[in-house]
């Protein structure tokens, strides 16, 4: 075991260390150990993940463009945990103007944001409706928000007819 391995493993003993390990520059490798450590400390780490997401959102809003993987990992973990308290921070992040949501979350916007929003929302999904109506938000973000209705219906959290009526209202 090298000194680097020992430091990396010991840093995963605390929530702060796990978050630091997740919030690193992209290096082509999955932070598998940090992700597993986060999953094992689910209830403890949610506030830190929300804070990380808020910090990255504010940095993007301030014009910073050099992002690590922290916001991306935070979004995925918060959705996996069904951390509904994270929805305001997530919506704030994905509502950033222009291409900033893609800078933070890459293809997650078009690939899985709809399912993530569904996992984080309460029913009725008023905050998702507000995101769909937000003409300042990126069109792909708004599209993903509308796709969240499919997940809500699939998961039997929202009746199909009600989902159709709500989506029809957006047209």
C-alpha positions as CSV (number, residue, x, y, z in Angstrom):
1,X,0.0,0.0,0.0
2,X,1.5,3.4,-1.0
3,X,1.2,6.6,0.9
4,X,-1.2,7.9,-1.8
5,X,-3.5,4.9,-1.3
6,X,-3.5,5.4,2.5
7,X,-4.3,9.1,2.2
8,X,-7.1,8.4,-0.4
9,X,-8.6,5.7,1.8
10,X,-8.4,7.7,5.0
11,X,-10.0,10.7,3.3
12,X,-13.1,8.6,2.6
13,X,-13.6,8.2,6.4
14,X,-15.4,11.5,6.7
15,X,-18.2,13.1,4.8
16,X,-16.0,16.1,3.9
17,X,-13.3,13.7,2.6
18,X,-15.9,11.8,0.4
19,X,-17.2,15.1,-1.0
20,X,-13.7,16.2,-1.8
21,X,-13.0,12.9,-3.5
22,X,-16.1,13.4,-5.7
23,X,-15.4,17.0,-6.5
24,X,-12.2,16.5,-8.5
25,X,-11.1,17.4,-12.0
26,X,-12.2,15.0,-14.7
27,X,-9.5,12.4,-15.2
28,X,-11.3,9.7,-17.2
29,X,-11.7,7.4,-14.2
30,X,-14.8,6.8,-12.2
31,X,-14.5,7.7,-8.5
32,X,-15.9,4.3,-7.6
33,X,-14.6,4.2,-4.0
34,X,-15.8,7.7,-3.2
35,X,-19.2,6.8,-4.7
36,X,-19.5,3.7,-2.7
37,X,-18.5,5.6,0.5
38,X,-21.2,8.2,-0.3
39,X,-23.8,5.4,-0.8
40,X,-22.8,3.9,2.6
41,X,-23.3,7.2,4.4
42,X,-26.5,8.2,2.6
43,X,-28.3,10.2,5.3
44,X,-25.1,11.9,6.5
45,X,-23.9,13.0,3.1
46,X,-27.1,14.5,1.6
47,X,-26.6,18.0,3.1
48,X,-23.0,18.1,1.9
49,X,-24.0,17.1,-1.6
50,X,-26.7,19.8,-1.7
51,X,-24.1,22.3,-0.6
52,X,-21.6,21.1,-3.2
53,X,-24.3,21.5,-5.9
54,X,-25.2,25.0,-4.7
55,X,-21.5,26.0,-4.6
56,X,-21.0,24.8,-8.2
57,X,-24.2,26.5,-9.4
58,X,-23.1,29.8,-7.8
59,X,-19.6,29.4,-9.4
60,X,-21.2,28.9,-12.8
61,X,-23.5,31.9,-12.3
62,X,-20.4,34.0,-11.4
63,X,-18.7,33.0,-14.7
64,X,-16.4,30.2,-13.7
65,X,-16.0,27.5,-16.3
66,X,-13.5,25.1,-14.8
67,X,-15.7,22.5,-13.2
68,X,-14.8,19.2,-11.6
69,X,-17.1,16.3,-11.4
70,X,-18.7,17.2,-8.1
71,X,-21.9,18.6,-9.3
72,X,-22.5,15.7,-11.7
73,X,-21.8,13.1,-8.9
74,X,-24.0,15.1,-6.5
75,X,-26.9,15.1,-8.9
76,X,-26.7,11.4,-9.5
77,X,-26.4,10.5,-5.9
78,X,-29.2,12.8,-4.7
79,X,-31.5,11.3,-7.3
80,X,-30.4,7.8,-6.4
81,X,-31.2,8.6,-2.7
82,X,-34.5,10.2,-3.6
83,X,-33.4,13.3,-1.6
84,X,-36.5,15.5,-2.2
85,X,-35.0,18.2,-0.1
86,X,-32.4,18.7,-2.9
87,X,-35.0,19.6,-5.6
88,X,-34.7,23.4,-5.2
89,X,-30.9,23.2,-5.5
90,X,-31.2,20.9,-8.5
91,X,-33.8,23.1,-10.3
92,X,-31.6,26.1,-9.6
93,X,-28.6,24.4,-11.1
94,X,-30.4,23.1,-14.2
95,X,-32.1,26.5,-14.7
96,X,-28.8,28.2,-15.3
97,X,-28.8,30.1,-18.7
98,X,-27.5,28.8,-22.0
99,X,-25.1,25.9,-22.0
100,X,-24.2,26.1,-18.3
101,X,-26.3,23.1,-17.3
102,X,-24.4,21.0,-19.8
103,X,-21.1,22.4,-18.4
104,X,-22.1,21.1,-15.0
105,X,-23.9,17.9,-15.9
106,X,-22.9,17.0,-19.4
107,X,-25.1,14.5,-21.2
108,X,-27.1,13.8,-18.0
109,X,-29.3,16.7,-19.1
110,X,-30.5,14.7,-22.2
111,X,-30.0,11.2,-20.9
112,X,-31.5,11.0,-17.4
113,X,-32.5,14.4,-16.0
114,X,-36.2,13.7,-16.4
115,X,-36.0,10.5,-14.3
116,X,-33.9,12.3,-11.7
117,X,-36.4,15.2,-11.4
118,X,-39.2,12.6,-11.0
119,X,-37.2,10.9,-8.2
120,X,-36.8,14.2,-6.4
121,X,-40.2,15.8,-6.8
122,X,-43.3,15.7,-4.7
123,X,-46.7,15.2,-6.3
124,X,-48.2,17.3,-7.6
125,X,-45.0,18.3,-9.4
126,X,-45.5,22.1,-9.2
127,X,-41.8,22.8,-9.3
128,X,-41.3,20.7,-12.4
129,X,-44.2,22.7,-14.0
130,X,-42.4,25.9,-13.1
131,X,-39.2,24.6,-14.8
132,X,-41.1,23.7,-17.9
133,X,-42.6,27.2,-18.0
134,X,-39.3,28.9,-17.5
135,X,-38.5,30.2,-20.9
136,X,-35.0,31.3,-19.7
137,X,-34.1,27.7,-19.0
138,X,-32.3,25.7,-21.7
139,X,-34.7,24.0,-24.1
140,X,-33.2,20.5,-23.4
141,X,-33.7,21.1,-19.6
142,X,-37.3,22.0,-20.2
143,X,-37.8,19.0,-22.4
144,X,-36.3,16.7,-19.7
145,X,-38.6,18.3,-17.1
146,X,-41.6,17.4,-19.3
147,X,-40.2,13.8,-19.6
148,X,-40.3,13.5,-15.9
149,X,-44.1,13.0,-16.2
150,X,-43.5,9.7,-17.9
151,X,-41.6,8.5,-14.9
152,X,-44.2,9.7,-12.5
153,X,-46.9,7.8,-14.4
154,X,-44.7,4.7,-14.7
155,X,-44.0,4.7,-11.0
156,X,-47.8,5.2,-10.3
157,X,-47.1,8.4,-8.4
158,X,-49.3,10.4,-10.8
159,X,-52.4,9.2,-12.7
160,X,-51.9,9.2,-16.5
161,X,-54.9,11.4,-17.1
162,X,-53.6,14.0,-14.6
163,X,-50.2,14.0,-16.2
164,X,-51.6,14.4,-19.7
165,X,-53.8,17.3,-18.5
166,X,-50.8,19.1,-16.9
167,X,-48.6,18.6,-20.0
168,X,-51.4,19.7,-22.2
169,X,-51.6,22.9,-20.1
170,X,-48.0,23.6,-21.1
171,X,-48.8,23.5,-24.8
